[in-house]
């Protein structure tokens, strides 16, 4: 082999991206701009601008440049069908790309004027005419943003944005419960395009600061071959066990999910290898695809990316990114471990065994060839969790580390082919360059979707729709927290069928998060914001596995050859254990480590939650060691409830609060201690009917009169109700928000001497042990019968 062919072999071995990858009808332009976008993102994430005092991009101008890149590339990457049929017409998309980018760049070049005019839109006099230049720029920008979204994401998100814009313009003519004063066209487009509250608000800011960099990090890993390494590592680790290919698919999807953040991308990448192997070892096609879908969906739950929503959750709530991933850790891990358990149960039902050792990659060889992929991931985790660096800084240095590793890898590869180090550096630079392009390519549709979602955020904030939603949802749910949670889940799933995970989360969280907190408090539940936002996020993910529009299942069926609907139904059956988790942590926030003050308490929560999710998985499959009997299923239901909701079980025979008769309360014959809690059930008349709220307060001082202790006076009325007639200044009742004219319908006093809820864990574990004993006894009997036969 000649030196030239050796060099080419080294370069070809190094490149993990396909040279013929589709970059649209203008590939060179796309590649150049995509690489420039990635370099821009790395520049603003690096310390260089502040060290040099040059090239500092912040706030609205930086977001404008970010969106300009995204829109430009989106138009080039997704031409219309007309242009695909007539390639000579593809210049139309190039022109639209330029106009869209220019519209977004206006907020960079015109930033000073936008700030000085403080919301007054610029008009320019031309030939005696006053031209509303900023209205035109904003309208064109919004129209092209929606067109880019249609091309890159699909029509559903555009339709949703259109509905919200119609609401903004015609709000005064809507029913009273959702009406508002109305927004003019100039106000609508100006507010959305020229402020940092809508399109260029939190979603784009997070995309700029964090999401792009994490996607770019994933592109570096993938281009360098990390996906194959994780897949080989997974097969080497678990391939020999019962149902090994399924377990390998789950493990591989979990590891790649940490860096890809897309369930569909996970499905088509790892599934291309794992689904055929699962079928080969005995899994039916629909179950093989469904396991990959479920694993890929759970990949978006895994830190550090969490489908790119972790960063937006942190910004919406106002907590650190570190806190988000700490809270989300236990649900993510138990969801994944339970999927391993499901694959094991399916293997037992089908009588499958693991793969022969000869067909598996050797663990030592796999680690030797790809252990360097773990270095940047380990560095990222260390900087995020130990050093507590910001996500942007942490992932920036991890990307730099990965780029250095790629080049060193290629130098070593060149030496193995007896080439000079310079040729290794050249092939490494090619991989780095294509990684920059791949990262930007992955972000094109994401940026358009996030920008379009910003339109909805802007309309919600400018019209007060979030307040109107409170009345609507309250009227629909009638104050019932279970109906409310069901409504939010259904909305999240329906929108998630047409929206990317990130955009779906932004839309639903903007509309429903505050409503959930408000109505949850009215039902006596103190809902932590992190629980509410993760609830929305989890059910948005469920859309990928929920028929009839289950895109990840469709992708898996294309690989497995199974019926898409059958795969979707099976995927939903496997993924239902993921849907149960948000319902649990809404009522038991300890699953999110809220209220957990010691490491031992946290370990206890993790262990009992893991057992509970295993029990729930057995219930959904009706299998443990053998098929479940009715008594075993009933015991497992008790296990699930007692381990996930011990307080619920305890309340059945030892309520936390006991109701006091209102006549007794009014007579002042209800003594209360200083640290005792009291619940006040209050109704309030509104134009939409009575609203019911539950307030909980601590007395603060011992008293013979519970109402006096909380600073409240009530009087009976002719209709038998008790109205609030006086509120003590700065008392507990005033601080809670109780007002004159409210009606107290009931009063509850906290029970003293109540046993700790953890006692219920013992009964749940005993029930689980009883099921195991019964199952193993039946398994042994079945084996003896088989031997006799």
C-alpha positions in Angstrom: 0.0 0.0 0.0 1.4 3.4 -1.0 1.9 6.2 1.4 -0.9 8.2 -0.2 -3.4 5.3 0.1 -2.3 4.7 3.7 -3.0 8.4 4.5 -6.4 8.1 2.8 -7.2 5.0 4.8 -6.3 6.8 8.0 -8.6 9.7 7.1 -11.4 7.3 6.1 -11.1 5.4 9.3 -11.2 8.6 11.3 -14.3 10.0 9.7 -17.4 8.7 11.4 -19.8 11.0 9.6 -21.0 10.1 6.1 -19.4 12.2 3.5 -22.6 12.1 1.5 -24.7 13.3 4.3 -27.5 15.5 3.2 -26.8 19.2 3.6 -29.6 20.6 1.4 -29.3 21.9 -2.2 -26.6 24.4 -1.2 -24.2 22.0 0.7 -21.1 24.1 0.6 -22.9 27.2 1.9 -24.6 25.1 4.5 -21.4 23.5 5.7 -19.6 26.8 5.9 -22.4 28.6 7.8 -23.0 25.6 10.1 -19.3 25.5 11.1 -19.3 29.3 11.7 -22.4 29.0 13.9 -20.7 26.3 16.1 -17.5 28.5 16.3 -19.7 31.5 17.3 -21.3 29.4 20.1 -17.9 28.2 21.3 -16.5 31.8 21.2 -19.2 33.3 23.4 -19.0 30.3 25.8 -15.2 30.7 26.2 -13.4 33.1 28.5 -11.6 34.7 25.5 -14.0 37.6 24.8 -13.8 38.8 28.4 -10.0 38.2 28.5 -9.4 40.2 25.3 -12.2 42.7 25.9 -13.5 42.2 22.4 -16.2 40.1 20.7 -18.6 40.2 23.8 -22.1 39.3 22.8 -24.8 39.4 25.4 -28.6 39.4 25.9 -30.8 40.3 23.0 -28.0 40.9 20.4 -26.5 37.5 21.1 -29.9 35.8 20.8 -30.6 37.6 17.5 -27.4 36.2 16.0 -28.2 32.7 17.3 -31.7 32.7 15.8 -30.3 34.2 12.5 -28.0 31.2 12.1 -30.7 28.8 12.9 -33.2 30.3 10.5 -30.7 30.6 7.7 -29.6 26.9 8.0 -33.2 25.7 8.4 -34.3 27.2 5.1 -31.2 25.6 3.4 -31.6 22.2 5.0 -35.4 21.8 4.3 -36.3 23.0 0.8 -39.9 22.8 -0.3 -41.1 19.8 -2.4 -41.4 22.2 -5.3 -37.7 23.0 -5.0 -36.8 19.3 -4.6 -38.7 18.5 -7.8 -37.0 21.4 -9.7 -33.5 21.9 -8.2 -32.9 24.9 -10.3 -35.5 26.7 -8.2 -33.6 26.1 -4.9 -32.4 29.8 -5.0 -35.8 30.7 -3.5 -34.9 29.1 -0.2 -31.5 30.8 -0.3 -33.2 34.2 -0.6 -35.7 33.4 2.1 -32.8 32.2 4.3 -31.1 35.6 3.8 -34.2 37.6 4.6 -35.0 35.6 7.7 -31.4 35.9 9.0 -31.4 39.7 8.3 -34.7 40.1 10.2 -33.2 38.3 13.2 -29.9 40.3 12.9 -31.9 43.5 13.1 -32.1 43.1 16.9 -28.3 43.0 16.9 -27.6 46.0 14.6 -30.6 48.0 15.8 -30.3 47.1 19.5 -29.3 50.6 20.8 -32.3 52.2 19.1 -34.7 49.6 20.3 -33.6 50.2 23.9 -33.7 54.0 23.6 -37.2 54.0 22.1 -38.4 51.8 25.0 -41.2 50.0 23.1 -42.0 52.8 20.5 -41.6 51.2 17.1 -39.5 53.0 14.5 -41.2 54.7 11.6 -39.2 56.1 8.6 -40.3 58.9 6.4 -39.9 58.2 2.7 -41.3 60.3 -0.1 -43.8 61.8 2.3 -44.9 58.5 3.6 -44.4 57.2 7.1 -43.2 53.6 6.8 -43.5 51.4 10.0 -40.1 49.8 9.3 -39.9 47.9 12.6 -43.4 46.6 12.2 -42.5 45.3 8.7 -39.3 43.7 9.9 -41.0 42.1 12.8 -43.9 40.8 10.7 -41.5 39.4 8.1 -39.3 37.8 10.7 -42.3 36.1 12.5 -43.7 34.9 9.2 -40.4 33.4 8.1 -39.9 31.9 11.6 -43.2 30.1 11.3 -42.3 28.9 7.7 -38.9 27.6 9.0 -40.7 25.8 11.8 -43.1 24.3 9.3 -40.3 23.0 7.2 -38.1 21.8 10.1 -40.6 20.6 12.6 -43.9 20.3 10.9 -47.3 21.9 10.7 -48.7 21.2 14.2 -46.5 23.8 16.0 -47.3 26.4 13.4 -51.1 25.7 13.9 -50.7 26.1 17.6 -48.9 29.4 17.2 -51.6 30.5 14.7 -54.3 29.8 17.2 -52.6 31.8 19.9 -52.1 34.8 17.5 -55.8 34.7 16.6 -56.5 34.8 20.3 -54.2 37.7 20.8 -55.8 39.8 18.0 -59.5 38.8 18.7 -59.4 38.5 22.4 -62.0 41.2 23.0 -64.6 39.2 21.1 -63.9 36.0 23.0 -66.1 34.6 25.8 -65.7 36.5 29.0 -63.8 33.8 30.8 -60.9 34.1 28.3 -61.4 37.6 26.9 -58.8 40.4 27.2 -58.5 43.9 25.9 -56.9 42.9 22.6 -53.5 43.4 21.0 -52.9 45.4 17.9 -51.0 43.9 15.0 -48.1 46.3 15.6 -48.0 45.5 19.3 -48.2 41.7 18.6 -45.3 41.6 16.2 -43.2 44.3 17.9 -43.5 42.7 21.3 -42.7 39.2 20.0 -39.8 40.2 17.8 -38.1 43.2 19.4 -38.2 42.4 23.1 -36.5 39.7 25.3 -39.9 38.5 26.6 -41.1 36.4 23.7 -39.2 34.9 20.7 -35.9 36.2 22.1 -36.9 35.3 25.7 -35.9 32.5 28.0 -36.3 29.6 25.5 -33.8 31.1 23.0 -31.6 32.3 25.8 -31.3 28.7 27.1 -30.8 27.4 23.6 -28.0 29.9 23.1 -26.3 29.4 26.4 -26.7 25.7 27.1 -28.6 23.6 24.6 -26.5 24.2 21.6 -23.3 23.4 23.5 -24.6 20.1 24.8 -25.9 19.1 21.4 -22.5 20.1 20.0 -20.8 17.9 22.6 -23.0 15.0 21.6 -22.1 15.6 18.0 -18.3 15.5 18.8 -18.9 12.2 20.7 -21.0 10.7 18.0 -18.7 11.8 15.1 -15.7 10.3 16.9 -17.5 7.0 17.3 -18.8 7.1 20.9 -22.2 5.6 19.8 -20.5 2.4 18.7 -18.4 2.3 21.8 -21.4 2.6 24.1 -23.2 -0.1 22.1 -20.2 -2.5 22.2 -19.8 -1.7 25.9 -23.4 -2.5 26.6 -23.3 -5.8 24.8 -20.0 -6.7 26.6 -21.6 -5.8 29.9 -25.0 -7.5 29.7 -25.2 -9.4 26.5 -24.6 -12.8 28.1 -27.5 -12.5 30.5 -31.1 -13.6 29.8 -32.6 -11.2 27.2 -29.1 -9.7 26.8 -29.8 -7.8 23.6 -32.7 -6.1 25.2 -30.7 -5.1 28.2 -27.9 -3.9 25.9 -30.4 -1.8 24.0 -31.5 -0.2 27.3 -28.0 0.4 28.5 -26.8 1.8 25.2 -29.8 4.1 24.8 -29.3 5.4 28.4 -25.7 6.3 27.7 -26.3 7.8 24.3 -29.4 9.6 25.6 -27.2 11.4 28.0 -25.5 13.2 25.1 -28.2 13.1 22.3 -31.4 14.3 24.1 -33.7 12.9 21.4 -35.9 9.8 21.7 -36.3 9.4 17.9 -32.5 9.9 17.4 -31.8 7.3 20.0 -34.3 4.9 18.4 -32.8 5.1 14.9 -29.2 5.1 16.0 -29.0 2.4 18.7 -32.1 0.6 17.3 -30.4 0.0 14.0 -28.1 -2.4 15.8 -30.1 -3.7 18.8 -33.5 -4.4 17.2 -32.2 -6.9 14.7 -30.2 -8.7 17.4 -33.2 -8.8 19.7 -35.3 -10.3 16.9 -32.6 -12.8 16.2 -32.5 -14.0 19.8 -36.3 -14.6 19.9 -38.0 -11.2 20.7 -41.1 -10.6 18.6 -40.6 -7.7 16.2 -43.1 -5.4 18.0 -41.6 -6.1 21.4 -38.1 -5.6 20.1 -39.1 -2.2 18.7 -41.1 -1.3 21.8 -38.1 -2.0 24.2 -35.9 0.3 22.1 -38.6 3.0 22.0 -39.0 2.9 25.8 -35.3 2.9 26.4 -34.9 5.9 24.0 -37.7 7.9 25.7 -36.1 7.3 29.1 -32.8 8.5 27.6 -34.4 12.0 27.7 -34.9 11.7 31.4 -31.2 11.1 32.0 -28.9 13.9 33.1 -27.1 15.9 31.9 -29.2 16.9 28.9 -32.7 15.6 29.8 -34.0 16.3 26.3 -32.6 19.9 26.6 -35.4 20.8 28.9 -33.3 20.7 32.1 -31.8 24.1 31.3 -35.2 25.7 30.5 -36.7 24.2 33.7 -33.9 25.8 35.7 -34.5 29.2 34.0 -38.3 29.0 34.4 -38.2 28.1 38.1 -35.2 30.2 39.0 -33.0 27.5 40.5 -29.6 26.2 39.4 -29.2 23.5 36.8 -27.4 21.4 39.4 -30.6 21.5 41.5 -32.7 20.4 38.6 -30.6 17.3 37.8 -30.4 16.4 41.5 -34.2 16.5 41.9 -34.6 14.5 38.6 -32.0 11.9 39.5 -34.1 9.2 41.4 -37.0 9.1 38.9 -34.6 8.8 36.0 -32.7 5.9 37.5 -35.6 3.9 38.8 -37.3 4.4 35.4 -34.3 2.9 33.7 -33.8 0.1 36.2 -37.4 -0.9 35.9 -37.0 -1.2 32.1 -34.2 -3.6 32.7 -36.6 -5.5 34.9 -39.3 -5.4 32.2 -36.9 -6.8 29.6 -36.0 -9.6 32.1 -39.7 -10.5 32.6 -40.3 -10.6 28.9 -37.3 -12.9 28.5 -38.7 -15.2 31.2 -42.1 -15.3 29.5 -40.5 -16.1 26.1 -37.9 -18.5 27.6 -35.0 -16.6 26.1 -31.3 -16.9 27.0 -28.3 -14.6 26.5 -26.0 -14.4 23.5 -23.1 -16.8 23.3 -19.9 -15.3 24.7 -18.2 -15.8 21.3 -20.7 -13.4 19.7 -20.0 -10.6 22.2 -17.3 -8.0 22.1 -14.7 -8.5 24.8 -15.0 -6.1 27.7 -11.3 -5.5 28.1 -10.8 -4.9 24.4 -13.8 -2.6 24.2 -12.6 -0.5 27.1 -9.1 -0.3 25.7 -10.3 0.9 22.4 -12.8 3.5 23.6 -12.2 4.3 27.3 -11.1 7.8 26.2 -14.8 8.6 25.5 -15.4 8.4 29.2 -12.8 11.1 29.9 -14.8 14.1 28.6 -18.1 12.7 30.1 -16.3 12.3 33.5 -15.0 15.8 33.2 -18.4 17.2 32.4 -20.0 15.4 35.4 -17.1 16.5 37.7 -17.4 20.2 36.7 -21.2 20.2 37.0 -21.7 18.2 40.2 -18.4 18.7 42.2 -17.1 22.0 41.1 -20.6 23.4 40.5 -19.6 25.2 37.3 -22.3 26.7 35.1 -23.5 24.2 32.4 -22.1 26.4 29.6 -18.6 26.6 31.1 -18.6 22.9 32.0 -19.6 21.6 28.6 -17.3 24.1 26.8 -14.3 22.6 28.4 -15.6 19.1 27.9 -15.9 19.9 24.1 -12.3 21.2 24.1 -11.2 18.0 25.9 -13.1 15.9 23.3 -11.5 17.9 20.4 -8.1 17.3 21.9 -8.8 13.6 22.3 -9.9 13.3 18.7 -6.7 14.8 17.4 -4.5 12.7 19.7 -6.5 9.6 18.6 -5.8 10.4 14.9 -2.1 11.1 15.6 -1.9 7.6 17.2 -3.8 6.1 14.2 -1.5 7.8 11.8 1.6 6.4 13.6 0.0 2.9 13.4 -0.2 3.4 9.6 3.4 4.7 9.6 2.3 8.3 8.7 3.6 11.5 10.0 1.9 13.2 13.0 0.9 16.1 10.8 -1.3 13.8 8.7 -2.9 12.6 11.9 -3.6 16.2 12.9 -5.1 16.8 9.5 -7.5 13.8 9.8 -8.3 14.9 13.4 -9.1 18.4 12.2 -11.5 16.9 9.6 -13.4 15.1 12.3 -13.5 18.2 14.5 -14.8 20.2 11.5 -17.5 17.7 10.7 -18.4 17.7 14.3 -19.0 21.4 14.2 -21.2 21.0 11.2 -23.1 18.0 12.7 -23.8 19.9 15.9 -25.2 22.9 14.0 -27.2 20.7 11.7 -28.9 19.0 14.7 -29.8 22.5 16.1 -31.5 23.9 13.1 -35.0 22.5 13.7 -34.6 22.8 17.5 -33.8 26.5 17.2 -36.8 27.1 14.9 -39.1 25.2 17.3 -37.9 27.0 20.4 -38.3 30.4 18.6 -41.8 29.5 17.6 -42.6 28.4 21.1 -41.4 31.8 22.2 -44.4 33.3 20.3 -46.7 31.4 22.5 -44.8 32.5 25.7 -45.1 36.1 24.5 -48.8 36.0 23.8 -49.5 34.3 27.2 -47.6 37.0 29.1 -49.0 40.0 27.0 -52.6 38.9 27.2 -52.8 37.5 30.7 -53.9 34.1 29.3 -52.3 32.3 32.2 -54.7 34.0 34.6 -57.6 33.1 32.3 -56.5 29.5 32.1 -56.8 29.4 35.9 -60.5 30.0 35.6 -61.0 27.6 32.7 -59.2 24.7 34.3 -60.8 25.4 37.6 -64.2 25.3 36.0 -63.4 22.1 34.2 -61.8 20.3 37.1 -64.3 21.7 39.7 -61.4 22.1 42.1 -60.5 18.3 41.9 -56.8 17.9 41.8 -57.0 14.5 40.1 -59.1 15.9 37.2 -56.6 18.7 37.0 -53.6 16.4 36.7 -55.5 14.3 34.1 -56.2 17.5 32.0 -52.6 18.6 32.1 -51.4 15.1 31.2 -53.8 14.9 28.2 -52.8 18.4 27.0 -49.1 17.5 27.3 -49.5 14.2 25.4 -51.7 15.8 22.6 -49.3 18.7 22.0 -46.3 16.3 22.3 -47.7 14.4 19.3 -46.9 17.3 17.0 -44.3 19.3 18.9 -40.7 18.5 19.8 -40.1 17.7 23.5 -38.6 21.1 24.3 -41.2 23.1 22.5 -44.0 21.1 24.1 -42.6 21.6 27.6 -42.3 25.4 27.0 -45.9 25.7 25.8 -47.6 23.6 28.5 -45.4 24.9 31.3 -46.2 28.5 30.3 -49.9 27.7 30.4 -50.4 25.2 33.1 -47.5 25.3 35.6 -48.9 28.2 37.6 -52.5 26.8 37.3 -51.3 23.5 38.8 -49.6 25.3 41.8 -52.6 27.5 42.4 -55.2 24.7 42.2 -53.0 22.3 44.0 -52.8 24.7 47.0 -56.5 25.1 46.9 -56.8 21.3 47.3 -54.4 21.3 50.2 -51.3 20.2 48.3 -48.2 22.3 48.5 -46.8 21.5 45.1 -43.1 22.3 44.6 -42.4 24.0 41.3 -39.8 21.4 40.3 -42.5 18.7 40.7 -45.0 20.6 38.6 -42.5 21.3 35.8 -41.2 17.8 35.7 -44.8 16.5 35.6 -45.3 18.5 32.4 -42.0 17.3 31.0 -42.6 13.6 31.7 -46.0 13.6 30.0 -44.7 15.5 27.0 -42.2 12.6 26.6 -45.1 10.1 26.7 -46.3 11.4 23.3 -43.5 9.5 21.6 -44.9 6.2 22.8 -48.6 7.0 22.8 -50.7 6.0 19.8 -51.9 7.1 17.3 -49.0 9.6 16.7 -46.1 7.8 18.3 -43.1 8.9 16.2 -40.5 7.0 18.0 -42.5 3.8 17.6 -42.9 4.5 13.9 -39.2 4.9 13.6 -38.6 1.6 15.5 -41.2 -0.3 13.3 -39.3 0.8 10.2 -36.3 -1.0 11.5 -38.1 -4.1 13.0 -40.6 -4.5 10.2 -43.5 -4.8 12.8 -46.8 -3.1 12.5 -46.4 0.6 13.7 -49.6 0.6 15.7 -48.8 -2.7 17.3 -45.4 -1.4 18.2 -46.9 1.8 19.5 -49.4 0.0 21.8 -46.6 -2.2 23.1 -44.3 0.8 23.7 -47.1 2.5 25.6 -47.5 -0.6 27.8 -43.8 -0.5 28.6 -43.7 3.3 29.1 -46.7 3.5 31.4 -44.3 2.9 34.3 -42.7 6.2 33.3 -46.1 7.9 33.4 -46.8 6.8 36.9 -43.7 8.5 38.3 -44.9 12.1 37.8 -48.2 11.3 39.5 -46.2 9.9 42.4 -43.9 12.8 42.9 -46.7 15.3 42.7 -48.2 13.7 45.8 -44.9 12.5 47.3 -42.1 15.0 46.5 -39.6 12.9 48.5 -39.1 11.0 45.2 -37.5 14.3 44.0 -35.5 14.6 47.2 -37.7 17.5 48.3 -37.8 17.4 52.1 -35.1 14.7 52.3 -32.5 16.0 54.7 -30.0 13.1 55.1 -28.3 10.6 52.7 -29.9 7.7 54.6 -33.3 9.1 54.1 -32.5 9.5 50.4 -31.3 5.9 50.1 -34.5 4.7 51.8 -36.6 6.6 49.3 -34.6 5.3 46.4 -34.8 1.6 47.5 -38.6 1.6 48.3 -39.4 3.5 45.1 -37.4 1.0 43.1 -39.2 -1.9 44.7 -42.5 -0.1 44.0 -41.8 0.4 40.3 -40.7 -3.2 40.0 -44.0 -4.2 41.5 -45.9 -1.9 39.1 -44.0 -3.4 36.2 -45.0 -6.9 37.2 -48.6 -5.7 37.4 -48.5 -4.3 33.9 -47.0 -7.5 32.5 -48.9 -9.8 34.9 -45.7 -11.7 35.5 -43.0 -12.1 38.1 -41.5 -15.6 38.1 -44.7 -17.0 36.6 -48.0 -15.5 35.7 -49.7 -13.5 38.5 -52.8 -14.8 40.2 -55.5 -12.4 41.4 -54.4 -12.4 45.0 -50.8 -11.7 44.0 -51.9 -8.8 41.8 -54.0 -7.3 44.6 -51.0 -7.6 47.0 -48.8 -5.9 44.4 -51.3 -3.0 44.2 -51.0 -2.6 47.9 -47.1 -2.7 47.6 -47.2 0.0 44.9 -49.5 2.3 46.9 -47.8 1.7 50.3 -44.3 2.3 49.0 -45.0 5.2 46.7 -47.7 6.8 48.9 -47.3 5.7 52.5 -49.0 8.8 53.8 -52.1 7.9 51.7 -52.3 4.5 53.4 -51.7 5.9 56.9 -54.5 8.5 56.4 -57.0 5.7 55.9 -56.8 4.7 59.6 -55.0 7.6 61.2 -55.8 10.9 59.4 -53.3 13.8 59.7 -56.2 16.2 60.5 -59.5 15.8 62.3 -62.4 18.1 61.5 -63.8 20.3 64.3 -67.5 21.2 64.2 -67.9 24.9 63.2 -70.3 25.5 66.1 -67.6 24.4 68.5 -65.0 26.5 66.7 -67.3 29.5 66.9 -67.8 29.0 70.6 -64.1 29.1 71.1 -63.9 25.5 72.5 -61.0 24.3 70.2 -57.7 24.6 72.0 -54.6 24.5 69.9 -50.8 24.3 70.8 -48.2 26.7 69.5 -46.7 24.3 66.9 -50.0 22.6 65.9 -51.2 23.1 62.4 -54.8 24.0 61.4 -56.6 23.6 58.0 -59.1 26.2 56.9 -61.5 25.1 54.2 -62.7 28.3 52.5 -65.1 29.1 49.6 -65.1 32.4 47.7 -67.8 33.7 45.4 -66.6 34.8 41.9 -68.3 35.6 38.7 -67.5 32.1 37.5 -69.0 30.4 40.5 -67.7 29.5 43.9 -63.9 28.8 44.3 -62.8 26.5 47.0 -59.4 26.7 48.7 -57.7 24.9 51.5 -55.3 26.9 53.7 -52.8 25.4 56.2 -51.3 27.5 58.9 -49.3 27.0 62.1 -50.9 28.5 65.2 -47.7 30.2 66.4 -49.0 30.5 69.9 -51.1 28.3 72.2 -54.8 29.3 72.5 -58.2 28.0 73.5 -59.6 29.4 70.3 -58.2 28.1 67.0 -59.6 31.0 65.0 -58.1 33.5 67.4 -54.8 31.8 67.0 -54.7 32.4 63.3 -56.2 35.9 63.5 -59.7 35.2 62.1 -63.3 35.8 63.1 -66.4 34.2 61.5 -70.1 34.7 61.9 -73.1 32.5 61.0 -75.4 33.8 58.2 -79.1 33.0 57.5 -78.2 30.4 54.9 -76.2 28.4 57.4 -72.8 29.4 56.1 -70.1 31.0 58.2 -68.6 34.2 56.7 -65.3 35.9 57.5 -66.1 39.1 59.5 -62.7 40.2 60.8 -59.0 39.5 60.0 -56.2 40.4 62.4 -53.6 42.6 60.9 -50.5 40.7 59.9 -52.0 37.5 61.3 -51.7 34.0 59.8 -55.1 34.3 58.0 -54.1 37.6 56.4 -50.8 36.2 55.2 -52.5 33.2 53.7 -54.8 35.5 51.6 -58.1 35.0 53.3 -60.3 38.1 52.8 -63.5 39.6 54.1 -66.5 37.9 52.5 -64.9 34.5 52.3 -66.8 31.6 53.8 -65.2 29.1 56.1 -66.8 25.7 55.4 -64.7 23.5 57.7 -61.8 23.6 60.1 -59.3 20.7 60.7 -56.8 20.3 63.5 -53.5 18.4 63.2 -53.5 15.1 65.1 -50.8 14.8 67.6 -49.0 11.5 68.4 -49.5 10.2 64.8 -47.1 7.4 63.9 -44.4 8.1 61.2 -45.5 7.2 57.7 -42.3 5.1 57.2 -44.0 2.4 59.3 -46.2 1.7 56.2 -43.0 0.7 54.3 -42.7 -2.4 56.5 -46.2 -3.6 55.6 -45.5 -2.9 51.9 -42.2 -4.9 52.0 -43.9 -7.8 53.8 -46.6 -7.9 51.1 -43.9 -7.9 48.4 -42.0 -10.7 50.2 -45.2 -12.7 50.4 -45.8 -12.4 46.6 -42.2 -13.5 46.0 -42.7 -16.6 48.2 -45.9 -17.5 46.4 -44.4 -17.0 43.0 -41.3 -19.1 43.7 -43.4 -21.9 45.2 -45.5 -22.0 42.1 -42.4 -21.9 39.9 -40.9 -24.8 41.7 -44.1 -26.8 41.4 -44.2 -26.0 37.6 -40.6 -27.2 37.2 -41.4 -30.4 39.1 -44.4 -31.0 36.8 -42.3 -30.4 33.7 -39.7 -33.0 34.9 -42.4 -35.6 35.5 -43.9 -34.9 32.1 
